[in-house]
Amino acid sequence: MPSLQSTIATYTGRFSVNAPYFNDMPSPELGLVLVIPAYKEPAIQRTLDSLGNCQAPGGMVEVVCVVNAPEGAASIDLETNEECVRQIEEWKHRHPGHFLSVKIIREESLHQKKAGAGLARKLGMDEALHRWGKLDKNGPILCLDADCEVSEDYFLAAEKAFEEPALELAHFQFEHRYADESNPKLAAGIMEYELHLRCYIQGLIWAGYPFARHTVGSCMAVRAATYARSGGMNTRKAGEDFYFMHKLLPVATFAYLDARVYPSCRASDRVPFGTGKAQMDYLMAGIASKTSYHPDCYGCLKAFFRQIPLLYEADPEEWNLPEPVREALRTVGFTDRVLAIKKQSTSKASFLTKFWQWFDGFLVLKLTHYLRDRVYPNLPVAQAAEQLRERIQGKFGGARIVDLLFWYRERDGL
């Protein structure tokens, strides 16, 4: 097994990686590095207070705040960034000797084409990698957002989980605190949005997809060497978390962490899609309800996933695939790709490994969207959630949306 420093050297030689921003040597007691991107964040102090109130882990924690903006950003946005920096510096001044060591990266003229959530997260995660490299210690890199709070056991849960050397990738539990939201429209919107997220994961689990996991960017955690070997964070303006996690899930040892992240319920225009954008659309469009995938989509996927183990022995004409799925698979050249993977595989096990690396979360989502657009239109989220629950557990009936959300949270292990 190569050392972390040689793994980092390979990573920095192959990919675009900035030189370290900080030249000081991390504490030998460093146990966790946390990365927080911040763009137009007026209240990061609340996040830092939440982190500072956590139970202290055994080691030190470095927090890398990446205050960022695109080139040509509006002056009002840069002023908000300045206020963000002021709050960070004030927090540091008020907490000398704390187990949290907070550092600031400022990159406020990022190229318009790439500036966004992915690049900001990459800058911070690359710096976290440099910090671990200085110690030649394969420690964990945690991700959070500047509008989140966390449970008091946040650091303890991460520290305990990553004591297991085999753990490479993890995800905190999450929960939107809708009851604390003063705007009833935002409260209703975030309940439906979270319910949609949980329906999708539970629908895929019921369908038999082996890598059905949540991929919330503010909940991710990854070991340093795993991050480097994977090619690091992508620079997508949004959805960077989804693509990063699904690149690793088929090849990395994964676990959910026994602590919670509380993402914000707010509306936001900072990214083209995601929670903030969904809330913004909900407010602006005046729609009565969000929608979610029809449970029949998961039924089709279930019939498809059952066939995957049979693909290695059977010829294409023997594949018993539902017709809507067969039509969707033609759009991604499924037959040719499967035959090519079979030629590259020396056993059924190696075939399945290669297959799932190709047919990843993005292709599963693409297949779901094909079924939604051509065959099974979306349903109001509460209706979709209740119908899916009936398939998973049997008829329940008449549940309020809050009851449905609690049920799905329990299914997810909260």
C-alpha positions in Angstrom: 0.0 0.0 0.0 1.6 3.3 -1.0 2.0 6.1 1.5 -0.4 8.9 1.7 2.3 11.3 0.5 2.9 9.2 -2.6 -0.8 9.0 -3.3 -1.1 12.7 -3.0 1.8 13.2 -5.3 0.1 11.0 -7.9 -3.2 13.0 -7.5 -1.6 16.4 -7.8 0.4 15.2 -10.8 -2.7 14.1 -12.7 -5.2 16.7 -11.7 -5.5 20.5 -11.3 -4.7 21.1 -7.6 -3.7 24.4 -6.0 -0.5 24.6 -3.9 -1.2 24.5 -0.2 -2.7 27.7 1.2 -1.3 27.1 4.7 2.4 26.3 5.3 2.2 25.7 9.1 2.5 22.2 10.4 -0.8 20.7 11.7 -0.9 19.5 15.2 0.3 15.9 15.6 -3.0 15.5 17.5 -5.1 16.4 14.4 -8.0 14.0 14.2 -10.5 15.5 11.8 -10.5 18.1 9.0 -13.8 19.8 8.2 -14.4 21.8 5.0 -17.1 24.5 4.8 -17.6 26.4 1.5 -19.1 29.9 2.0 -20.6 32.1 -0.7 -23.1 34.9 0.2 -23.3 33.4 3.7 -24.4 36.1 6.2 -24.7 34.0 9.3 -21.8 31.5 9.5 -21.3 32.3 13.2 -24.4 30.1 13.9 -22.7 27.2 12.2 -19.4 27.8 14.1 -21.3 28.1 17.4 -23.0 24.8 16.7 -19.6 23.1 16.0 -18.0 24.8 19.0 -20.8 23.4 21.3 -20.1 19.8 20.2 -18.6 17.4 22.6 -14.8 17.5 22.2 -13.3 14.6 20.3 -10.0 13.0 21.4 -8.0 14.9 18.8 -7.8 18.4 17.4 -10.2 19.5 14.6 -9.2 21.9 11.8 -12.0 23.8 10.0 -11.2 25.1 6.6 -13.7 27.8 5.5 -13.5 28.5 1.8 -15.0 32.0 1.3 -15.5 32.2 -2.4 -17.1 34.1 -5.3 -17.0 34.2 -9.1 -15.1 36.9 -10.9 -17.3 40.0 -11.4 -19.5 39.1 -8.4 -21.9 41.9 -7.3 -20.5 44.2 -4.7 -23.4 43.3 -2.3 -22.3 39.6 -2.5 -18.7 40.5 -1.7 -19.9 42.6 1.2 -21.7 39.6 2.5 -18.5 37.6 2.1 -16.7 40.3 4.1 -19.2 40.0 6.9 -18.7 36.2 6.8 -15.0 36.6 7.2 -15.6 39.1 10.1 -17.8 36.6 11.9 -15.2 33.8 11.5 -12.4 36.0 12.8 -14.6 37.2 15.7 -15.4 33.6 16.6 -11.8 32.7 16.6 -11.0 35.7 18.9 -13.7 34.6 21.3 -12.6 31.0 21.4 -8.8 30.9 22.0 -7.4 27.4 22.7 -10.5 25.7 21.5 -10.3 22.2 20.0 -11.4 23.8 16.8 -8.7 25.5 14.7 -10.5 27.6 12.1 -8.7 28.7 8.9 -9.9 30.8 6.0 -9.3 30.5 2.3 -10.4 33.4 0.2 -11.0 32.9 -3.5 -13.3 35.6 -4.7 -12.4 35.8 -8.4 -13.1 32.2 -9.5 -13.6 31.7 -13.3 -17.3 32.2 -14.1 -17.4 28.9 -16.0 -16.4 26.8 -13.0 -17.3 28.9 -9.9 -19.8 27.1 -7.8 -20.4 24.5 -5.1 -18.1 21.9 -6.6 -15.1 24.0 -7.1 -15.4 25.6 -3.7 -15.7 22.2 -2.1 -12.7 20.9 -4.1 -10.5 23.8 -3.0 -11.2 23.1 0.6 -11.0 19.3 0.3 -7.7 19.6 -1.6 -6.4 21.7 1.2 -7.6 19.2 3.8 -5.6 16.6 1.8 -2.5 18.7 2.0 -3.0 19.0 5.7 -3.1 15.3 6.2 -0.2 14.9 3.8 2.0 17.0 6.0 1.4 14.4 8.8 1.4 11.5 6.4 -1.7 10.5 8.2 -4.7 9.0 6.3 -7.4 10.9 8.2 -11.0 11.8 7.4 -12.2 14.9 5.5 -15.6 16.0 6.6 -17.9 18.3 4.5 -20.4 20.8 5.9 -22.2 23.9 4.5 -22.2 27.3 6.1 -25.9 27.3 6.8 -26.0 24.1 8.8 -26.0 23.1 12.4 -25.0 19.7 13.9 -25.8 17.5 16.8 -23.5 17.6 19.8 -22.0 14.2 19.0 -21.0 15.2 15.5 -17.3 15.0 16.0 -17.4 12.0 18.3 -19.4 10.0 15.8 -17.0 10.8 13.0 -13.9 10.1 15.2 -15.3 6.8 16.4 -16.3 5.6 12.9 -13.0 6.4 11.3 -11.1 4.5 14.0 -12.0 1.5 11.7 -9.2 1.6 9.2 -11.3 -0.1 6.5 -13.9 2.7 6.5 -13.4 4.9 3.4 -16.6 6.8 2.8 -19.4 7.9 5.2 -22.5 10.1 5.4 -24.0 11.7 8.4 -27.7 11.4 9.2 -29.6 14.6 8.3 -32.9 16.2 9.4 -34.5 19.5 8.3 -35.9 21.2 11.4 -39.1 22.4 9.8 -40.8 23.1 13.2 -38.3 25.9 13.8 -39.0 27.6 10.4 -41.1 30.8 10.9 -42.3 30.9 7.3 -45.0 28.2 7.0 -44.5 28.0 3.2 -40.8 27.1 3.7 -41.7 24.7 6.5 -44.2 22.8 4.2 -41.8 22.9 1.3 -38.8 21.5 3.2 -41.0 18.7 4.6 -42.0 17.7 1.1 -38.5 18.0 -0.3 -37.0 15.9 2.4 -39.7 13.3 2.0 -39.0 13.2 -1.7 -35.3 12.6 -1.0 -36.1 9.7 1.4 -38.7 8.2 -0.9 -36.1 8.0 -3.7 -33.6 6.2 -1.5 -36.1 3.8 0.0 -37.7 3.2 -3.4 -34.3 2.2 -4.8 -33.5 0.0 -1.7 -36.9 -1.7 -2.2 -36.1 -2.1 -5.9 -32.8 -3.8 -5.1 -30.2 -1.2 -6.1 -27.2 -2.1 -4.1 -25.8 1.4 -3.7 -28.9 3.3 -2.7 -27.4 5.9 -0.3 -28.1 9.5 0.5 -25.7 12.0 -1.1 -26.2 15.3 0.7 -23.1 17.4 0.3 -23.2 18.8 3.9 -23.2 15.2 5.2 -20.3 13.6 3.4 -17.1 12.3 4.9 -14.2 10.6 3.1 -10.8 9.3 4.0 -7.9 11.3 2.6 -6.3 8.6 0.5 -9.7 7.5 -0.9 -10.4 11.1 -1.9 -7.0 11.4 -3.7 -7.3 8.0 -5.4 -10.8 8.9 -6.7 -9.5 12.0 -8.5 -10.9 14.4 -5.9 -14.0 16.5 -6.0 -15.5 17.4 -9.3 -16.2 21.1 -10.2 -19.9 20.9 -11.0 -21.8 24.0 -10.1 -24.4 21.8 -8.3 -24.9 18.1 -7.8 -21.2 17.7 -7.1 -22.1 15.6 -4.0 -24.2 13.2 -6.0 -21.5 12.5 -8.6 -18.7 12.3 -6.0 -20.5 9.8 -3.8 -21.7 7.6 -6.7 -18.2 7.5 -8.1 -17.0 6.0 -4.8 -19.9 3.9 -3.6 -19.3 0.9 -5.8 -15.6 0.7 -4.8 -15.4 2.1 -1.3 -16.4 0.8 2.2 -19.3 2.9 3.3 -21.2 3.6 6.6 -23.8 6.0 7.9 -22.5 8.0 10.9 -24.5 8.1 14.1 -24.9 11.9 14.3 -27.0 14.5 12.7 -26.6 17.5 10.4 -29.4 20.0 10.3 -29.4 21.7 6.9 -31.2 25.0 6.4 -34.8 25.3 5.2 -34.1 28.5 3.4 -34.7 29.4 -0.3 -31.5 30.2 -2.3 -30.4 31.2 -5.8 -26.8 30.3 -5.3 -27.0 26.9 -7.2 -29.0 25.8 -10.2 -30.6 22.9 -8.3 -30.7 21.4 -4.9 -32.5 22.2 -1.6 -32.3 26.0 -1.8 -33.4 26.1 -5.5 -36.3 23.7 -4.7 -37.4 26.0 -1.9 -37.1 29.0 -4.1 -39.2 27.4 -6.8 -41.8 26.4 -4.2 -42.1 29.9 -3.1 -42.1 31.6 -6.5 -44.3 29.1 -8.4 -47.1 29.0 -5.7 -47.6 25.2 -6.4 -49.8 23.3 -4.0 -47.4 20.4 -3.6 -44.1 19.1 -4.6 -44.0 15.9 -6.6 -42.0 12.6 -6.4 -41.5 9.6 -8.6 -44.4 7.2 -9.2 -43.9 3.9 -7.3 -44.3 2.0 -10.5 -40.9 3.5 -11.6 -39.4 1.5 -8.7 -41.4 -1.5 -9.7 -39.9 -1.4 -13.2 -36.4 -0.9 -11.7 -37.0 -3.9 -9.3 -37.8 -6.1 -12.3 -34.6 -4.8 -14.0 -32.3 -5.2 -11.0 -33.4 -8.8 -10.5 -32.0 -9.6 -14.0 -28.5 -8.2 -13.4 -27.0 -11.3 -11.9 -28.3 -13.3 -14.9 -26.7 -11.1 -17.5 -23.3 -12.8 -17.2 -24.6 -16.2 -18.3 -27.5 -15.3 -20.6 -27.4 -14.0 -24.1 -29.1 -10.6 -24.8 -32.2 -12.2 -26.5 -32.8 -14.1 -23.2 -32.8 -11.0 -21.0 -36.2 -10.7 -19.5 -36.5 -7.0 -19.2 -39.7 -4.9 -18.9 -40.4 -3.1 -22.2 -40.2 0.4 -20.7 -36.9 -0.4 -19.2 -35.7 -2.0 -22.4 -36.5 1.1 -24.3 -34.7 3.3 -21.9 -31.6 1.1 -21.9 -31.3 1.4 -25.7 -30.5 5.1 -25.2 -27.3 4.2 -23.2 -26.2 1.4 -25.5 -26.9 -1.1 -22.8 -26.4 -4.4 -24.8 -23.1 -3.4 -26.4 -21.8 -2.2 -23.1 -22.8 -5.3 -21.2 -21.2 -7.6 -23.8 -18.0 -5.5 -23.6 -17.9 -5.8 -19.8 -18.4 -9.6 -20.1 -15.4 -9.8 -22.4 -13.3 -7.9 -19.8 -14.4 -10.1 -16.9 -12.8 -13.3 -15.8 -15.7 -14.3 -13.4 -19.2 -13.4 -12.6 -18.0 -11.5 -9.5 -15.6 -9.3 -11.6 -18.4 -8.8 -14.1 -20.8 -7.5 -11.4 -18.1 -5.2 -10.0 -17.4 -3.7 -13.4 -21.1 -3.5 -14.2 -22.1 -1.5 -11.2 -19.1 0.8 -11.6 -20.6 1.6 -15.1 -24.3 1.5 -14.2 -23.9 4.0 -11.4 -26.2 6.3 -9.6 -26.3 8.7 -12.5 -27.5 6.0 -14.9 -30.1 4.8 -12.3 -31.4 8.3 -12.1 -31.4 8.7 -15.9 -33.4 5.5 -16.1 -35.8 6.7 -13.4 -36.3 10.0 -15.3 -37.0 8.1 -18.6 -39.7 6.1 -16.9 -41.1 9.3 -15.3 -41.2 11.3 -18.6 -42.5 8.5 -20.9 -44.5 6.1 -18.8 -45.2 7.0 -15.1 -45.7 10.7 -14.4 -44.8 12.0 -11.0 -47.4 12.1 -8.2 -47.8 14.6 -5.4 -45.1 13.7 -2.9 -47.4 12.6 -0.1 -49.4 10.3 -2.5 -46.1 8.9 -3.9 -44.8 8.3 -0.4 -47.9 6.6 0.9 -48.2 4.3 -2.2 -44.5 3.4 -1.9 -44.9 2.6 1.8 -47.7 0.3 1.0 -45.4 -1.6 -1.3 -42.6 -1.8 1.3 -44.7 -2.6 4.4 -48.3 -3.0 3.4 -51.4 -0.7 3.4 -51.3 1.9 6.1 -53.6 4.7 4.8 -54.5 8.2 5.7 -51.2 9.4 7.0 -50.3 13.0 7.4 -47.2 14.2 5.6 -45.4 14.6 9.0 -46.2 11.0 9.8 -44.9 9.8 6.4 -41.7 11.8 7.0 -41.1 10.2 10.4 -41.7 6.8 8.9 -39.2 7.3 6.2 -36.7 8.8 8.6 -37.0 5.6 10.7 -36.4 3.5 7.5 -33.3 5.5 6.9 -32.0 4.7 10.4 -32.6 8.0 12.2 
